[in-house]
Amino acid sequence: MKQKEVKVKNLIFSNSKALTYIAGPCVIETEASYERLARDLKGIFSSLKTPFVLKASFDKANRTSYKAFRGIGMRAALPFLKSLKKRLGLTLLIDVHEPAQALEAAEAADILQVPAFLCRQTDLLYACADTGLVVNVKKGQFLSPWEAENIVKKLESRGTRRIMLTERGNSFGYSNLVVDMRSLEVMKGFGYPVIFDCTHSVQRPGGLGRSTGGDARFALPLAKAAAILKIAGIFFETHPHPARALSDGPNSLKLKDVKRVVSALNRVDSLAMEI
């Protein structure tokens, strides 16, 4: 199938062009810490002359424990994100969890993202598609890559072709995930840009009892394997101090390692375009 490109402002997501990155913390912990991280990421990617989209989550609605930190909430986040986006000149991806959030979030976002657990929620997919923005859907941990075509068909039925699919691993027994690299090739077959989420793929869901564990040391090896298959982009979460992160610390990349990781993946991507 002919591969479609998805344009977002001055960025292009394409399975046949250079990698574009989506990066940010798991959740907005405070406005100040998020802005510092956004500025740091902008500096890193600018120094590498590599395109990136800043990822924002105002609410983590699927936390393991009711006591877990969820975020600063949509009402506080959206005015802040609008201002930050304008001040830093960034392209922004925002998670949404309910159909009613899509239109409001679209006022700040350039890309709307549907979390993996919600990838089959038809009304949420429709609401995101109806905004006219690019919609990135994370394939659920419970879903085969072949079934992801139904996600595409739902979005297309609303008239959009601004679609991306993200692989983030599949459930493997209890509290573990495994990545089937065939998934990337299968989903590329639907004709849309495919992203690999290298940090959620190394999670251990609920593995710490009241929170999710993970093993961030495997994020780069898996991302290299995905990049050599020639995909559109790499998604990762990062934090200055993952051990102190309020969500997904065990699987997040250390901020100080981001430049090295992106440099390595860019080299793999360059090789992939030659073979």
C-alpha positions as CSV (number, residue, x, y, z in Angstrom):
1,M,0.0,0.0,0.0
2,K,1.2,3.5,-0.8
3,Q,2.5,5.2,2.3
4,K,0.9,8.4,3.4
5,E,2.8,11.3,5.0
6,V,1.3,13.2,7.9
7,K,2.3,16.9,8.1
8,V,2.1,18.7,11.4
9,K,3.1,22.4,11.0
10,N,6.6,22.2,9.6
11,L,7.2,18.6,10.6
12,I,6.6,15.4,8.5
13,F,5.9,12.0,9.9
14,S,6.7,9.4,7.2
15,N,7.8,5.8,7.2
16,S,10.2,6.6,4.3
17,K,11.8,9.8,5.7
18,A,14.0,10.7,8.7
19,L,12.7,10.0,12.2
20,T,10.7,12.5,14.0
21,Y,10.6,12.2,17.8
22,I,7.8,12.6,20.4
23,A,9.2,13.2,23.8
24,G,8.3,14.6,27.2
25,P,7.6,13.6,30.8
26,C,4.9,11.0,31.6
27,V,2.8,13.7,33.3
28,I,2.9,17.5,34.0
29,E,4.1,17.4,37.6
30,T,4.2,21.2,38.0
31,E,4.2,24.0,35.4
32,A,7.7,25.1,36.4
33,S,9.3,21.6,36.1
34,Y,7.5,20.9,32.8
35,E,8.7,24.2,31.3
36,R,12.3,23.5,32.3
37,L,12.1,20.1,30.7
38,A,10.5,21.5,27.6
39,R,13.3,24.1,27.2
40,D,16.0,21.4,27.8
41,L,14.4,19.1,25.2
42,K,14.1,21.9,22.7
43,G,17.8,22.7,23.2
44,I,18.9,19.1,22.8
45,F,16.9,18.5,19.6
46,S,17.9,21.8,18.1
47,S,21.5,21.0,18.7
48,L,21.0,17.7,16.8
49,K,19.0,19.4,14.1
50,T,16.4,16.8,14.7
51,P,12.6,17.4,14.6
52,F,10.6,16.7,17.7
53,V,7.1,17.1,19.2
54,L,6.7,17.9,22.9
55,K,4.4,15.4,24.7
56,A,1.9,16.7,27.3
57,S,-0.3,14.8,29.7
58,F,-2.5,16.8,32.1
59,D,-4.2,13.7,33.6
60,K,-3.1,10.1,34.0
61,A,-6.5,8.5,34.3
62,N,-5.2,4.9,34.3
63,R,-2.9,5.0,37.4
64,T,-2.5,1.7,39.3
65,S,-3.5,3.1,42.7
66,Y,-6.2,5.7,43.6
67,K,-3.5,7.3,45.7
68,A,-1.2,7.9,42.8
69,F,-0.5,11.4,41.4
70,R,-2.6,12.0,38.2
71,G,-1.5,15.4,37.0
72,I,-2.5,19.1,37.3
73,G,-5.8,18.6,35.4
74,M,-7.1,19.9,32.1
75,R,-8.4,23.3,33.4
76,A,-5.0,24.3,34.7
77,A,-3.0,22.7,32.0
78,L,-4.5,24.0,28.8
79,P,-4.0,27.8,29.3
80,F,-0.4,27.0,30.5
81,L,0.3,24.8,27.4
82,K,-1.1,27.4,25.0
83,S,1.2,30.0,26.5
84,L,4.2,27.7,26.6
85,K,3.7,26.5,23.0
86,K,3.6,30.1,21.8
87,R,6.6,31.2,23.9
88,L,8.9,28.3,22.9
89,G,7.6,27.8,19.4
90,L,7.0,24.1,19.9
91,T,4.7,21.5,18.3
92,L,2.5,19.9,21.0
93,L,0.9,16.4,21.4
94,I,-1.7,16.1,24.2
95,D,-3.3,12.9,25.6
96,V,-7.1,12.8,25.9
97,H,-9.2,10.3,27.7
98,E,-12.8,11.3,27.1
99,P,-14.7,12.5,24.0
100,A,-15.6,15.7,25.7
101,Q,-11.9,16.6,26.2
102,A,-11.0,16.4,22.5
103,L,-12.3,19.7,21.3
104,E,-11.0,21.7,24.2
105,A,-7.5,20.0,24.0
106,A,-7.4,20.8,20.3
107,E,-7.2,24.5,21.1
108,A,-3.7,23.9,22.5
109,A,-2.6,20.7,20.7
110,D,-1.2,20.0,17.2
111,I,-1.7,16.3,17.7
112,L,-4.2,14.5,19.9
113,Q,-3.2,11.1,21.3
114,V,-5.4,8.3,22.3
115,P,-3.9,6.2,25.1
116,A,-3.4,2.4,24.6
117,F,-6.1,1.3,27.0
118,L,-8.6,3.5,25.2
119,C,-7.7,2.6,21.6
120,R,-11.0,0.8,21.0
121,Q,-13.2,3.5,22.4
122,T,-15.2,4.5,19.3
123,D,-16.6,7.7,20.5
124,L,-13.2,8.9,21.7
125,L,-11.7,8.1,18.3
126,Y,-14.6,9.9,16.5
127,A,-14.2,13.0,18.7
128,C,-10.5,13.2,18.0
129,A,-10.9,12.8,14.3
130,D,-13.7,15.4,14.2
131,T,-11.2,18.1,15.5
132,G,-9.3,17.9,12.2
133,L,-6.0,17.5,14.0
134,V,-3.6,14.6,13.6
135,V,-4.6,11.7,15.7
136,N,-2.0,9.4,17.1
137,V,-3.4,6.2,18.6
138,K,-1.4,3.8,20.7
139,K,-2.2,0.2,20.0
140,G,-3.5,-1.5,23.1
141,Q,-1.4,-4.0,25.0
142,F,-4.3,-6.4,24.4
143,L,-4.5,-5.9,20.7
144,S,-2.8,-7.7,17.8
145,P,-1.3,-5.6,15.1
146,W,-3.9,-6.9,12.6
147,E,-6.7,-5.7,14.7
148,A,-5.3,-2.2,14.7
149,E,-6.7,-1.8,11.2
150,N,-10.1,-1.4,12.8
151,I,-8.8,1.7,14.5
152,V,-7.8,3.1,11.2
153,K,-11.1,2.3,9.6
154,K,-13.0,4.1,12.5
155,L,-10.9,7.2,12.0
156,E,-11.2,7.1,8.2
157,S,-15.0,6.8,8.6
158,R,-15.0,10.4,10.0
159,G,-13.2,11.7,6.9
160,T,-9.7,12.0,8.3
161,R,-6.5,10.8,6.8
162,R,-4.3,12.5,9.5
163,I,-3.6,9.2,11.3
164,M,-0.6,7.7,13.1
165,L,-0.3,4.4,15.0
166,T,2.0,3.7,17.8
167,E,3.4,0.3,19.0
168,R,4.0,0.1,22.7
169,G,4.3,-3.6,23.4
170,N,1.9,-6.4,24.2
171,S,0.9,-8.1,27.5
172,F,3.1,-11.1,28.2
173,G,1.8,-13.0,31.2
174,Y,1.3,-10.9,34.4
175,S,3.0,-7.5,34.8
176,N,5.2,-7.8,31.8
177,L,5.2,-6.7,28.1
178,V,7.0,-8.0,25.0
179,V,7.5,-6.3,21.7
180,D,6.7,-8.2,18.5
181,M,8.7,-6.3,15.8
182,R,6.4,-7.8,13.2
183,S,3.8,-5.3,14.5
184,L,5.6,-2.4,12.9
185,E,5.6,-4.0,9.5
186,V,2.0,-5.1,9.8
187,M,0.8,-1.6,10.8
188,K,2.9,0.1,8.1
189,G,0.8,-2.0,5.7
190,F,-2.2,0.1,6.6
191,G,-0.5,3.0,4.9
192,Y,0.0,5.4,7.7
193,P,3.0,6.6,9.7
194,V,4.0,4.2,12.5
195,I,5.7,5.3,15.8
196,F,7.5,3.1,18.3
197,D,7.1,3.9,21.9
198,C,10.4,2.6,23.4
199,T,9.8,3.6,27.0
200,H,6.2,2.2,27.6
201,S,7.3,-0.9,25.8
202,V,9.7,-1.7,28.8
203,Q,7.1,-1.2,31.5
204,R,6.1,-3.8,34.0
205,P,2.4,-2.8,34.4
206,G,1.5,-2.9,38.1
207,G,4.8,-4.6,38.7
208,L,5.5,-2.8,41.9
209,G,2.1,-3.6,43.5
210,R,0.7,-0.1,43.8
211,S,2.6,1.3,40.8
212,T,4.0,0.3,37.5
213,G,7.6,-0.8,37.2
214,G,9.9,-1.0,34.3
215,D,13.4,-1.5,33.0
216,A,14.6,1.6,31.1
217,R,17.9,-0.1,30.1
218,F,16.1,-1.9,27.3
219,A,14.5,1.2,25.8
220,L,17.4,2.0,23.5
221,P,18.1,-1.6,22.2
222,L,14.4,-1.9,21.3
223,A,14.3,1.5,19.7
224,K,17.3,0.6,17.6
225,A,15.6,-2.5,16.4
226,A,12.5,-0.5,15.5
227,A,14.5,2.2,13.7
228,I,16.2,-0.2,11.4
229,L,12.8,-1.3,10.1
230,K,12.3,2.3,8.9
231,I,9.4,3.8,10.7
232,A,8.2,7.4,11.0
233,G,9.1,8.2,14.6
234,I,10.2,7.3,18.1
235,F,8.3,8.2,21.2
236,F,9.9,8.2,24.6
237,E,9.3,9.7,28.1
238,T,12.1,11.4,30.0
239,H,12.7,12.9,33.3
240,P,15.6,14.7,34.9
241,H,15.5,12.3,37.9
242,P,13.4,9.2,37.0
243,A,13.7,7.8,40.5
244,R,11.8,10.9,41.8
245,A,9.2,11.0,38.9
246,L,5.6,11.0,40.0
247,S,4.6,8.6,37.2
248,D,6.5,6.0,35.1
249,G,9.9,6.7,36.5
250,P,11.2,3.2,36.2
251,N,10.8,3.1,32.4
252,S,11.7,6.8,31.7
253,L,15.0,7.8,30.1
254,K,17.2,10.1,32.1
255,L,17.3,13.6,30.6
256,K,21.0,13.5,30.6
257,D,21.0,10.5,28.3
258,V,18.6,11.9,25.7
259,K,21.2,13.5,23.4
260,R,23.2,10.2,23.3
261,V,20.1,8.1,22.7
262,V,18.8,10.3,19.9
263,S,22.2,10.6,18.3
264,A,22.4,6.8,18.2
265,L,18.9,6.3,16.8
266,N,19.6,8.9,14.1
267,R,22.6,6.9,13.0
268,V,20.5,3.7,12.8
269,D,17.9,5.6,10.9
270,S,20.4,6.8,8.4
271,L,21.5,3.3,7.8
272,A,17.9,2.1,7.5
273,M,17.4,4.6,4.7
274,E,20.3,3.1,2.7
275,I,19.2,-0.5,2.8
